Amino acid sequence: MTSRDREQSVEQVAIIGDGQMASVMAMLLAEKRIAVRMWSVFRENIEAMRATRENRRYLPGLRFDDRVSFTTDAVRVFDGADLILSAIPCQFIRPTWQKLRPVAPIDVPIVSVAKGIENETLLRPTQILQEVLGRVPVIALSGPSIATELAKRMPATVVAAADDPAMAELAQRTFATEWFRVYSNTDLLGVELAGATKNVIALAAGIVDGLRAGDNAKAALLARGLVEITRLGVSMGARRETFAGLAGLGDLVTTCISSAGRNRTAGEAIGRGQSVESVIASTASVIEGIPTARSVRELARRHNISMPITEAVHAVLFERKDPIQAVTELMTRDLKHED
């Protein structure tokens, strides 16, 4: 894609995925008179959406405009696309795009809305895409964006991040509406790390809610959680200010307080005594923070970064530590100066 091409408006978008964000982005783009074609590995859901013009599995009530079409053909989904939206949960990006690689264009920019870190490789979503597809142009669209609110066209503001400013601006122009404001950003590393790590803190916030530990405890958790994820991000080369912005603090607050936030809600159920396995089984959607907790803990250890909240969440999720004990241990750590 040349610089002249980047300045042109996007006329057709291929969406890979069939979840909540895939659906609300299809709605948004169609309202901007952009043609949208959706594809998913779940053929039955694509066929159901084609028949009903609604995503009854993940976002019932949202009707699709006539500009949105659905296909089970992996070749056809990319036909004529100026831009691709990858709306695949992080741990499933690699197998999905490996399936699509033989037919995927290598010069069409891909916007990722996934928030996570791959367990086996510790790669971010856009890094996985480039490892599978080569040096395809990639952008991350991230920030406080609860899908159920977007479906009602409630105001939201997010960040489009790419190493190449022109790519960030392309996504900014494509997705911005009167109710969905998009800022551009060139700290792709920081934006993706912030989006992934805040889900781990949101699980902790939910656990605090489930234990009925109170608002003081939750406020402290958010503040210290932001310190943790900023510390990790800066050590990896991200910009500190990114974590004080929409992709960091903004998304952290939304995810930790919203009743619609899957990670906070999952944490609350765990705090009330429900097993991790039953929490995962009870929702059709992927709870990104659970697998991401493994990755973030490993990143912290590799970079020699102290992340006590992340360690506590990991212990509750994967070491069967009692949530009350985990919170107690956080509160009784050695006293120190605030950093």
C-alpha positions as CSV (number, residue, x, y, z in Angstrom):
1,M,0.0,0.0,0.0
2,T,1.4,3.4,-1.0
3,S,1.2,6.6,0.9
4,R,-1.4,7.8,-1.6
5,D,-3.5,4.6,-1.0
6,R,-3.3,5.2,2.8
7,E,-5.0,8.6,2.3
8,Q,-7.9,7.1,0.5
9,S,-11.1,6.1,2.3
10,V,-11.8,2.5,3.1
11,E,-14.8,1.1,1.2
12,Q,-14.8,-2.5,2.2
13,V,-13.7,-4.3,5.4
14,A,-13.3,-8.1,6.0
15,I,-14.1,-9.0,9.6
16,I,-12.5,-12.2,10.9
17,G,-14.5,-13.3,14.0
18,D,-18.2,-13.4,15.1
19,G,-18.1,-12.2,18.7
20,Q,-19.3,-9.0,20.3
21,M,-16.6,-6.7,19.0
22,A,-16.9,-8.1,15.5
23,S,-20.6,-7.4,15.6
24,V,-20.5,-3.9,16.9
25,M,-17.7,-2.9,14.5
26,A,-19.7,-4.3,11.6
27,M,-22.6,-2.1,12.8
28,L,-20.4,0.9,13.1
29,L,-18.7,0.5,9.7
30,A,-22.0,-0.2,7.9
31,E,-23.4,3.1,9.4
32,K,-20.5,4.8,7.7
33,R,-21.6,3.3,4.4
34,I,-18.6,0.8,4.4
35,A,-19.4,-2.6,3.1
36,V,-18.6,-5.4,5.6
37,R,-18.1,-9.1,5.1
38,M,-17.8,-11.4,8.2
39,W,-16.3,-14.8,8.4
40,S,-15.7,-17.1,11.4
41,V,-14.5,-20.7,12.1
42,F,-17.9,-21.2,13.6
43,R,-19.9,-21.8,10.4
44,E,-23.2,-22.4,12.2
45,N,-23.1,-18.9,13.8
46,I,-22.2,-17.2,10.5
47,E,-25.1,-19.1,8.8
48,A,-27.4,-18.1,11.7
49,M,-26.5,-14.5,11.4
50,R,-27.0,-14.6,7.6
51,A,-30.5,-16.0,8.2
52,T,-31.6,-13.8,11.1
53,R,-29.5,-10.6,10.5
54,E,-28.7,-10.8,14.2
55,N,-25.9,-12.3,16.4
56,R,-28.2,-14.1,18.8
57,R,-25.3,-16.1,20.4
58,Y,-23.1,-13.2,21.5
59,L,-25.1,-9.9,21.1
60,P,-28.8,-10.5,20.8
61,G,-30.9,-7.5,19.8
62,L,-28.3,-5.9,17.5
63,R,-29.6,-5.9,13.9
64,F,-27.2,-5.9,11.0
65,D,-27.5,-3.3,8.2
66,D,-27.9,-4.6,4.6
67,R,-24.2,-3.5,4.0
68,V,-23.1,-6.4,6.3
69,S,-22.8,-9.8,4.6
70,F,-21.7,-13.1,5.9
71,T,-19.7,-15.9,4.3
72,T,-18.2,-19.2,5.2
73,D,-15.8,-19.0,2.3
74,A,-12.3,-18.1,3.5
75,V,-11.4,-16.9,0.0
76,R,-14.5,-14.7,-0.5
77,V,-14.2,-12.8,2.8
78,F,-11.0,-11.0,1.6
79,D,-12.3,-10.3,-1.9
80,G,-12.1,-6.5,-2.5
81,A,-11.2,-5.7,1.1
82,D,-9.3,-2.5,1.8
83,L,-8.9,-3.3,5.5
84,I,-9.2,-6.4,7.7
85,L,-10.5,-6.5,11.2
86,S,-9.2,-9.4,13.3
87,A,-11.6,-10.0,16.2
88,I,-10.2,-13.3,17.4
89,P,-9.4,-13.9,21.1
90,C,-5.7,-13.8,21.6
91,Q,-5.1,-17.5,22.3
92,F,-6.9,-18.4,19.0
93,I,-5.3,-15.9,16.7
94,R,-2.5,-18.2,15.6
95,P,-4.6,-21.3,14.6
96,T,-7.3,-19.2,12.9
97,W,-4.9,-17.2,10.8
98,Q,-2.8,-20.3,10.0
99,K,-5.9,-21.6,8.4
100,L,-6.4,-18.4,6.5
101,R,-2.8,-17.8,5.6
102,P,-3.0,-19.5,2.1
103,V,-5.7,-17.1,1.0
104,A,-5.1,-14.0,3.1
105,P,-3.7,-10.9,1.3
106,I,-0.3,-9.7,2.5
107,D,-0.6,-6.0,1.6
108,V,-4.0,-5.2,3.3
109,P,-3.7,-3.7,6.8
110,I,-5.1,-5.7,9.7
111,V,-6.7,-4.0,12.7
112,S,-6.7,-6.2,15.8
113,V,-9.1,-5.7,18.6
114,A,-7.8,-8.6,20.7
115,K,-6.5,-7.9,24.2
116,G,-4.2,-10.6,25.5
117,I,-0.7,-12.2,25.3
118,E,-0.1,-15.6,23.8
119,N,0.8,-18.2,26.4
120,E,3.4,-20.2,24.5
121,T,5.3,-17.3,22.9
122,L,4.4,-14.3,25.0
123,L,3.6,-12.4,21.8
124,R,1.1,-9.7,21.5
125,P,-1.8,-10.0,19.0
126,T,-0.2,-7.9,16.2
127,Q,3.1,-9.8,16.7
128,I,1.3,-13.1,16.2
129,L,-0.3,-11.8,13.0
130,Q,3.0,-10.8,11.6
131,E,4.7,-14.1,12.7
132,V,2.0,-16.1,10.8
133,L,1.5,-13.8,7.8
134,G,4.8,-12.0,7.4
135,R,5.3,-8.2,7.5
136,V,1.6,-7.4,7.0
137,P,0.7,-3.8,8.1
138,V,-0.9,-4.1,11.6
139,I,-2.8,-1.7,13.9
140,A,-4.3,-2.2,17.4
141,L,-7.7,-0.7,18.2
142,S,-8.0,-0.6,22.0
143,G,-9.4,1.3,24.9
144,P,-12.6,1.4,27.1
145,S,-15.1,-0.1,24.7
146,I,-17.7,-2.3,26.4
147,A,-19.5,-3.9,23.4
148,T,-23.0,-3.9,24.9
149,E,-22.7,-0.1,25.3
150,L,-21.4,0.3,21.8
151,A,-24.3,-1.6,20.4
152,K,-26.5,1.1,21.9
153,R,-24.3,3.8,20.3
154,M,-23.3,5.1,23.7
155,P,-20.3,7.4,23.5
156,A,-16.8,5.8,23.7
157,T,-13.3,6.9,23.0
158,V,-10.4,4.5,22.0
159,V,-6.9,4.5,20.5
160,A,-5.7,3.3,17.1
161,A,-2.0,2.4,17.5
162,A,0.6,1.4,15.0
163,D,4.3,1.8,14.6
164,D,3.6,3.5,11.3
165,P,1.6,6.8,12.0
166,A,-0.1,6.6,8.6
167,M,-1.5,3.2,9.5
168,A,-2.8,4.5,12.9
169,E,-4.4,7.4,11.1
170,L,-6.0,5.1,8.5
171,A,-7.8,3.2,11.3
172,Q,-8.6,6.5,13.0
173,R,-10.4,7.8,9.9
174,T,-12.1,4.5,9.2
175,F,-13.7,3.9,12.6
176,A,-14.3,7.4,14.0
177,T,-18.0,8.4,14.3
178,E,-19.9,11.0,16.2
179,W,-20.3,8.6,19.1
180,F,-17.0,6.6,18.7
181,R,-14.0,8.9,19.0
182,V,-10.6,7.5,17.9
183,Y,-7.2,8.9,18.8
184,S,-4.1,7.8,16.9
185,N,-1.0,6.6,18.7
186,T,2.4,5.2,17.7
187,D,3.1,3.2,20.9
188,L,1.8,-0.1,19.6
189,L,3.7,-2.0,22.3
190,G,2.3,0.0,25.1
191,V,-1.3,0.0,23.8
192,E,-1.3,-3.8,23.4
193,L,0.4,-4.4,26.7
194,A,-2.1,-2.1,28.5
195,G,-5.1,-3.9,27.0
196,A,-3.8,-7.3,28.0
197,T,-2.6,-6.6,31.5
198,K,-5.7,-4.6,32.6
199,N,-7.7,-7.8,32.2
200,V,-5.6,-9.4,34.9
201,I,-6.2,-6.5,37.3
202,A,-9.9,-6.6,36.4
203,L,-10.0,-10.3,37.6
204,A,-8.5,-9.1,40.9
205,A,-11.1,-6.3,41.1
206,G,-13.9,-8.8,40.6
207,I,-12.5,-11.0,43.3
208,V,-12.5,-8.0,45.7
209,D,-16.2,-7.4,44.7
210,G,-17.0,-11.1,45.3
211,L,-15.4,-10.9,48.7
212,R,-17.3,-7.7,49.5
213,A,-14.0,-6.1,50.6
214,G,-15.4,-2.6,49.9
215,D,-14.7,0.4,47.7
216,N,-11.5,1.4,49.6
217,A,-9.9,-1.9,48.8
218,K,-11.0,-1.7,45.1
219,A,-9.7,1.8,44.7
220,A,-6.3,0.8,46.1
221,L,-6.3,-2.3,43.8
222,L,-6.8,-0.2,40.7
223,A,-4.2,2.3,41.7
224,R,-1.6,-0.3,42.5
225,G,-2.6,-2.4,39.6
226,L,-1.9,0.6,37.3
227,V,1.6,0.9,38.9
228,E,2.2,-2.8,38.1
229,I,1.2,-2.8,34.5
230,T,3.1,0.5,33.9
231,R,6.2,-0.8,35.5
232,L,6.1,-3.9,33.2
233,G,5.4,-1.8,30.1
234,V,8.2,0.7,30.7
235,S,10.7,-2.1,31.3
236,M,9.7,-3.6,28.0
237,G,10.1,-0.3,26.1
238,A,6.6,1.1,26.1
239,R,6.0,4.8,26.8
240,R,4.9,5.6,30.4
241,E,2.2,8.0,29.3
242,T,0.4,5.3,27.3
243,F,-0.6,3.7,30.6
244,A,-2.1,6.9,31.9
245,G,-4.2,7.2,28.7
246,L,-7.2,5.6,27.2
247,A,-5.6,2.2,26.5
248,G,-4.2,2.1,30.1
249,L,-6.1,3.9,32.9
250,G,-9.2,4.4,30.7
251,D,-9.7,0.7,29.9
252,L,-8.6,-0.4,33.3
253,V,-11.3,1.7,35.0
254,T,-14.1,0.5,32.6
255,T,-13.1,-3.1,32.9
256,C,-12.9,-3.0,36.7
257,I,-16.2,-1.3,37.3
258,S,-18.5,-2.4,34.5
259,S,-21.1,-5.2,35.3
260,A,-20.7,-6.1,31.6
261,G,-17.0,-6.7,31.9
262,R,-16.3,-10.4,31.5
263,N,-13.1,-10.4,33.5
264,R,-14.5,-8.4,36.4
265,T,-17.6,-10.6,36.4
266,A,-15.5,-13.8,36.3
267,G,-13.4,-12.5,39.2
268,E,-16.5,-11.7,41.2
269,A,-17.8,-15.3,40.8
270,I,-14.4,-16.7,41.9
271,G,-14.4,-14.4,44.9
272,R,-17.8,-15.7,45.9
273,G,-16.4,-19.3,45.8
274,Q,-17.2,-20.5,42.3
275,S,-14.5,-22.6,40.7
276,V,-12.4,-21.3,37.8
277,E,-13.5,-24.2,35.7
278,S,-17.2,-23.5,36.2
279,V,-16.8,-19.8,35.6
280,I,-15.2,-20.5,32.2
281,A,-17.9,-23.1,31.3
282,S,-20.7,-20.6,32.2
283,T,-20.0,-18.1,29.4
284,A,-19.9,-18.5,25.7
285,S,-17.4,-15.7,25.4
286,V,-13.6,-16.0,26.1
287,I,-12.5,-14.5,29.4
288,E,-9.1,-13.2,28.1
289,G,-7.7,-12.3,31.5
290,I,-7.5,-16.0,32.7
291,P,-5.0,-17.3,30.1
292,T,-3.3,-13.9,30.0
293,A,-2.5,-14.1,33.7
294,R,-0.1,-16.9,32.9
295,S,1.6,-14.8,30.2
296,V,1.9,-11.6,32.3
297,R,3.3,-13.5,35.3
298,E,6.0,-15.0,33.0
299,L,6.8,-11.6,31.4
300,A,7.2,-10.1,34.9
301,R,9.6,-12.8,35.9
302,R,11.6,-12.6,32.7
303,H,12.0,-8.8,33.1
304,N,12.5,-9.1,36.9
305,I,9.5,-6.9,37.6
306,S,7.5,-7.0,40.9
307,M,3.8,-7.6,40.1
308,P,2.3,-8.8,43.4
309,I,-1.4,-8.4,42.3
310,T,-0.7,-10.4,39.2
311,E,1.1,-13.1,41.3
312,A,-1.9,-13.2,43.6
313,V,-4.4,-13.6,40.7
314,H,-2.2,-16.3,39.2
315,A,-2.2,-18.2,42.5
316,V,-6.0,-18.0,42.8
317,L,-6.6,-19.1,39.2
318,F,-4.0,-21.9,38.8
319,E,-2.7,-22.8,42.3
320,R,-6.1,-23.0,44.0
321,K,-5.2,-20.4,46.6
322,D,-8.1,-19.2,48.6
323,P,-9.1,-15.6,47.5
324,I,-9.3,-14.4,51.1
325,Q,-5.8,-15.7,51.7
326,A,-4.5,-14.0,48.6
327,V,-6.0,-10.7,49.5
328,T,-4.7,-11.0,53.1
329,E,-1.1,-11.7,51.8
330,L,-1.3,-8.6,49.6
331,M,-2.3,-6.5,52.6
332,T,0.4,-7.9,54.9
333,R,3.4,-7.6,52.6
334,D,6.4,-5.7,54.0
335,L,5.7,-2.0,54.3
336,K,7.4,0.2,51.7
337,H,7.6,3.6,50.1
338,E,4.9,4.3,47.5
339,D,6.4,4.3,44.0
